[in-house]
Amino acid sequence: MRYLFIILITSISFGQSKPKDLTEIHIYNIINTFDIETDPIMDIDFFEESYLREDNFLLLKTTDKKVVKKIYKSISQLRNYNKTQKDYNTHFGNERFKTMFVIKYNSHQDTLFYSTNTNEIYYKNYIVKDEKEEFKKSLSKEIIQFLYRDLASEREIIKNLRTNSISKNQILINNKNIFGYNRMQFEKEVAKINIIRTDSIILENVSETIVDYFIEDNKIVFHPDDEKVFLLILEDNNLKLTINSIDIKIGDSIDILKDKFNSSYTKWLKAHNFYNSDMKNITFFEIHFNDSIGGINFDILDNKISKIYIDYN
């Protein structure tokens, strides 16, 4: 009896008793599962490594025990349906299985995959067709709306939104326009480099030396050909940054950019609202150059500027 009890509380399969004290469901809705028809299901780790990148899914959480119990009841009702064992042709790709349910209770965790396109459930190495939509009916209205959103189209619309653009000459570091500066000019007119890091890498049996220059935590990258600055990464306020007459510091609120760069702000806000902080803590604010390639990108964390990239390349 002792072993039977352990089995009942630690293992769930089609037809077994539903567990006690259900606590939480995490639902991962994948934005893009690629256009691959034969992307075989290897295991859950494969799914997570291939698809659960922070910019490729949205996450919905629920602690509604009634919903969790309904889901398990529906799984139990599927036990009489025809089950197909997983094989090489059981694939995630081509938009087949793009939703993963992770159900947590006590110290146990259970996982299943659901296809909104084919109404199939992949669970415990078997595929079951939800012909009477028992599983779908067990889901709350909130979950249904979440699962059937066209996330790829929503994200594409945001990506195509217009951003503001400025001249590269409107960017000043310590009151200097550093575009075209080499290392000697930079150190003479802007600031002395106080950290140099050298690394060697070998590519196709050829050794290459990479030199990184820093002023405290701020990285300056000089082009290997003409030795002119082409990338500046700011992580502290030891260098003064002025953009279009606005002094901007690490730690400033994102609102400092709102008035002069409203198009970029609108795009950032829509992206911020599309993702949620549970799966994408850092969002990006973009300003492009209108007189050359490149631009300025800001990492935004908790609505504050946490890092700034100035790319002249």
Secondary structure, 3 states (H helix, E strand, C coil): CHHHHHHHHHCCCCCCCCCCCCCEEEEEEECCCCCCCCCECCCHHHHHHHHCCCCCEEEEEECCHHHHHHHHHHHHHHHHCCEEECCCCCECCCCCCCEEEEEEECCEEEEEEECCCCCEEEECCEEEECCCCHHHHHCCHHHHHHHCCCHHHHHHHHHCCCCCEECHHHEEECCECCCCCEHHHHHHHCCCCCEEEEEEEEECCEEEEEEEEEECCEEEEECCCCCEEEEEEECCCCCCEEECCEEECCCCEHHHHCCCCHHHHHHHHHHHHHCCCCCCCEEEEEEEECCCCCEEEEEEECCEEEEEEEECC
